[in-house]
Amino acid sequence: MRINLARIVLFTFILNAQFLCAQNDNFDIGKLKNEDKQLLSEYWINFKNAVNTKDKVALSSLIKFPLICDYCQGVGSKQLNVKILKNQFEKKYFEIFLDPKLIKRINNTQDIFSILIETCDATGKKCILNFGYGSIEPSKISEGRQHFFSLEKIKNKYYITSAWTI
């Protein structure tokens, strides 16, 4: 039990340290090639449409499986990250995209570039684009919670590759 707790604490520290230290709050759209700007704009339109119509098949076409999710554990699960396969996503896990707060966030966001955050590894060579929303507002009893989705370009198309929370 002690080892598992230590692993959880270490994993959380590493994840948050990378995010906090490598985050670029002022995403520079100028760094993107025109092709990437176009691909991301199209992605955002398709993503908004799939979420708003609750289209599981369209949503799954925008995700690279297995989707790694750190907040998709089942009740009583001790696994830190869940690898969600396409069939599991379409049966149950698509619901992570139906959070009313996420829907409000995407519908109040004209283009994806205004909410993108870039995180890079320690070398600065591997960078990932992320967008997120506040799923639980901060309060006197809670620091709140934010869910994020990581976007990666794979074979000239952007996909969500992970879902994570801080």
Secondary structure, DSSP 8 states (H G I E B T S, - for coil): -HHHHHHHHHHHHHHHHHHHHH-BSS--GGGS-HHHHHHHHHHHHHHHHHHHTT-HHHHHTTEEEEEEESS---TT---SSEEE-HHHHHHTGGGGGG-HHHHHHHHT-S-GGGT-EEEE-TTSSSEEEEEEEEEE---SS---EEEEEEEEE-SSSEEEEEEEE-
